[in-house]
């Protein structure tokens, strides 16, 4: 699946070898750490599984199951390709204005979660603006090609963007949960689920893996990271958040337990327009242009699909509105751990906002991370 509305997260988990505990009771072997990488799990990305289990054979079986699970969701959520015998998001888009499409329950569940975040964010997270995102996708692909040849590229004007944006909105989506159908009533409208698809899939793969009861594990799907339990030795997971300009790491976040780390950023899949500005892929539904408040936003919460949605929404919202969104999400999901880190150019730091200047950036975060962040870039 080619992803069209989400940056690849430059974020890596630090996993220490040799951290298995002592022998387990009875004849059980102590868990060892195993790791494997694949590019065959879909979502146009690299997937890594690291897992603490008793044998390489057990790990190989688990890795094969995770890969198959992710591939299954890739095919369901694909907006570009069709698959024999499968009604996916592309099928739904192709039948816009024609007829309802019977699809898998997982597609219905993903769309219902997407609608929840549309409502929670006041429309700032919106998978129904596929027509608008397609305009930007076309300009960006052409722009990258021209930039590689040393030429700056055209930028869509507001009239073209407004015409595409007119074909969006959840009032044109009819979801029939009982019959597992989706109908787009506007023939010019389409869904683009890039802001949730990979996170939703990673979460489902993690839930499947948890049922197999490894001592611990972490799935990294192109930067969408999902941990299962703490490390066997009890030490925290260490997440490194990258400098948006590349090069050195900016900061570390250390946390134990099971949760997801997802970042949205402006530093991948962009092109340089004829006006000399960088145009990235995260589009603000209000301005219809790429959001320009931050360089990156990282969300840490249990559910990977929720983290995907939240990081996209926060990227296009003010800090105050973003913090309120996190509060609303936690109120709707009592007991949920949900924190965020915003990185912006130092000149864009809001007055009286608590945080830290590091390098040419300003970093701020939610209170739950106060004692869990270590800065590596001064």
Secondary structure, 3 states (H helix, E strand, C coil): CCCCCCCCCCEEEECCCCCCCCCCCCCCCCCEEEEEEECCCCCCCCEEEEEEECCHHHHHHHHHHHHHHHHHHHHHHCCCCCECCECCHHHHHHCCCCCCEECCHHHHHHHHHHHHHHHHCCCCCCCCCHHHHHHHHHHHHHHHHHHHCCCCECCCCHHHHHHHHCCCCHHHEEEECCCCEEEECCCCCCCCCCCCHHHHHHHHHHHHHHCCCCCEEEEEECCEEEEECCCCCCCCEEEEEECCCCCCEEEEEEECCCCEEEEEECCCCCEEECCCCEECCCECCCCCCECCCCCEEEEEECCHHHHHHHHHHHHCCCHHHHHHHHHHHHHHCCCCCEEEEEEEEHHHCCCCCCCEEECCEEEEECHHHCCCEEECCC
